[in-house]
């Protein structure tokens, strides 16, 4: 008997959340700004694939000296088909300094504002991108 995918489940044929060619490029860009040992949490949103391109977004948090979280948005666009296959655009920007509780509320609000078609981000530890380093 085949198992069905529940709401919010990633496809069994797709790589696990936060893994794949676009995420690997994004992880390297994040590492250039945030030492992996200082990363608290990585929230990854399901990538969007359209017209031979893939877009992925992650929110990366890092503890600040005062106990709050420094929050970064990390985005990639990867060309997955055509003559420019493999080319990408990456952006990593520090966007906030926030108490952890507020960040959890903001992450939920992004889903609530999506009009029902936005899946919640998957919360991952830094080992997903940096294990073995």
N, C-alpha and C positions, 0 to 999 in steps of 0.2 A: 504494500500500500504506500503510495507516494505521500510525503509530507507536504502540506501546503505552507506557503509563506504567509505569515501574519502581517498585519499593518506595520510598516516601518522596517520590515526585514530587507536586508540587502539580498540581491540575487545570488543563488549558490554558484553561478558561473562567473560572477565578478570576483575580483580579489577582495580579501577582507577589508573592512573599513579602514581608510587611511593608508592603504598600500596600493602600489602600482606605479607606473612610470611618472605620472604627474606628481603624485605625493612624494616620491623619492627626490624629485627636483625641488619641491617645496621644502622638504625636510632639510636639504643642504642649505637653502637660503635662510631658513629659520636659524640653523646652527651658526651661520655667520654673524647673527645678531644676539642670539640667546644661547649661552652655554647649555648643552643638554642636561647637565647635572642640576641646573637651576630651574628646569621646567617642572611645573606642578602638574598641569593637565593640558591635554590637547583635545579640543572638541572638533570633530570633523563632520561636515555636512555632506550629504550624498552628492557626488559629482553630477553635473548636468552634461549630457552629450547631445550635440546638435551639429549638423552640417559639417561633419568631419573634425569637430573640435570638442574638447572636454574642458569644463571649468570646475575647479574645486576650491572650496573655502574651508579654512580652519581658524579656530580661535585658540591661541596659545597663551597660557598664563604662567607667570613667574613670580615668586614671592619677592616683595620689596622689603627693605630693611625694617620698615615700620609695621610689617605683618599684613599689609594689604597686598593685593595682586596687581602686578603690571600686566596689562592685557594687550595682546598683539593680534591683528588680523593678518592672515597669510592667505594669499590667493594665487592660483595658477590658471593659465590657459595653455593647453597642450594641443597641438595639431596632431590628430591621430590618423588622418587619411590625406592622401594627395602628395604632391611633389615636395611639400614643405613638412612632411611627417617628422615628428620628433622635435620640432622647434617649439619654444614655449616663451611665455611671458610670466614673470613671477613678481609678486609684490608682498613685502612684509613691512607692516607699519605698527608702531606702538600707538595705541588709541586711547588708553585709559589707565587710571590707577583707581582700584575699586576694592571695597570689602568683598570677601568671597560670597556672602549672602546676596549682595546686590547682583553680582555676576550671574548667579544661578537664576535670579528673577529675569534678568535681561535675556539669557539664553532661552528661557521658556517663552518670553514675550515674542521673540523672533518667530517661533513656531506658531503662536497664537495669531500673529498678524499675517501669517502666510495664507489665510483664507481656507485652511483645511487641507491644502495640497502640499504643505511644507512638513517634512518629517523632522523630528527632533534630531539634534546632532548626537553623534556617538561619542561618548566620553572615553578617552584612551589615556594611558600613561605614556611617558616619554620612551619607554622601551620599544614601543611599536616602531618608532623611527630610528632609535639609536642603540638598540640592544647590541651588545658585543663590542661597543666602542670604548 
